[in-house]
């Protein structure tokens, strides 16, 4: 471990403020490219809530980081079984995503549930962030990043035309060519990353987060056999939804090797809809008391440590870059960590910044343009995710609307995942990273099937009309299901357009049906995601380039509905499907 000692100022290429997953990954990829990197913690690192789970698209971005920057350990973040033992034993597995919509003063209605099962070849997981963040720090150090003794934090950051001058709590000083700020709202760079317009984000939330002990599993509170084809809720991420908000439950106790007896519980509420006590413990108890099934699940639960809470959680910085500095992640924006937004966007911005900063160090005259491009990309991701989360909050108004929302969300996840894997393989095959640097395209920064971007724009417009009162919830849900049945790029065997198809399992039969659709009537730009072609200039029989680690199949996102067969199977069993990344 390299440390900076008190005394004369030490010079670095990049100093990174904040000690958590985002900064650890960034420090790792920069150090791997031989930059002199100093990673500095901040007092709020361990108290701010952060994303607790992955989704398939998250893993595609992590594989890209591992491949592009030649850091195979980053691929382990995409595969639970590849993680170090202490990370794995303290974290949880994720076999499904469940959405349970509740009505006040009523037991949960089994007809108001949706469950997406994670395909067998995936290895999604629940991140226990205190341990995961520390591992990310250690990984950065192992690749050559420096850290401060006694974990001193920065007390002053002074920006000058020729360098950045930093002072730390232990008396150390350092200079850097660039500084990256990921501390959050209390950063020493707060003067230049001051809060922007509070109306810049559509979603507004009162947030509460805590690690709770003795949370009952939901299958203990509501008979699982009443839910048709549901599997144990506790084996995955559970989202309790109700008009005006949600409670996300992430279980770290749900596998045989687990040693962590906690659950991460995150609450996001419309601040104008709920008259609750000011204190987070009292507010949480008053909230769950409105819903009998939730009251039972949390009846014996106690918080470990303190709740993190705010009556108005959203924050967006007025500026996120300038000469020699860049604000990312929690210093750029603070919003709900719902549907794995936090971990996914972290990886996306690390990818962009991990490529831009070495170019800036090599050519400081071009640094301004390089950082501006990444800042614009980060802004676009913030706005895209804000639209997705604002639509989710609106969709919580009724189960019918959430049922429709969840299908489009899953479709986006599947197609983004497959598209990014294909773009990564194309980049490796052609020797240029252009296919994964279409940052001007915003939230979809790689080629996706025709129709997806247009559907998402239309989808966000539907929810804006519902919020404005110009469209009813039932009518909006019917419109979304109708569009899913109509769109050519949506595989019909998914039955995304069927409101009754609420349990998505992945079977060999469905894989084979997918092969038949791809090889016959699928649109060409969807077919290219799953079959070999000449798009990259390779021969049709040429092997597909391989990401750094971990088996990933062309069928990762595909799902099955209303089929009694439970056989797992593998896309490898299906002839004609290319398997990017399988060694």
Buried (B, 14 or more C-beta within 10 A) or exposed (E): EEEBEEEEBBEBBBBBBBBBBBBBBBBBBBBBBEBBBBBBBBEBBBEBBBBBBBBBBBBBBBBBBBBBBEBBBBBBBBBBEBBEEEBBBBBBBBBBBBBBBBBEEEEBBBEBBBBBBBBBBBBBBBBBBBBBBBBBBBBBBEBBBBBBEEBBBBEEBEBEEEBBBBBBBBEBBBBBBBBBBBBBBEBBBBEBBEEBEEEBBBBBBBBBBBBBBEBBBBBEBBEBEEBEBBBBBBBBBBBBBBBBBBBBBBBBBBBEEBEBEBBBBBBBBBBEEBEBEEEBBEBBBBBBBBBBBBBBBBBEBEBEEEBBBBBEBBBBBEEBBBEBBBBBBBBBBBBBBBBBBBBBBBBBBBBBBBBBBBEBBEEBEEBBEBBBBBBBBBBBBBBBBBBBBBBBBBBBBBBBBBBBBBBBBBBBBBBBBBBBBBBBBBBBBBEEBEBBBBBEBBBBBBBBBEBBBEBBEEBBEBBBBBBEEEBEBEBBBBBBBEBBEEBEBBBBBBBBBBBEBBBBBBBBBBBBBBBEBBBEEBBEBBBBBBBBEEBBEBEEEEEBBBBBBBBBBBBBBBBBBBBEEEBBBBBBBBEEBBBBBBE
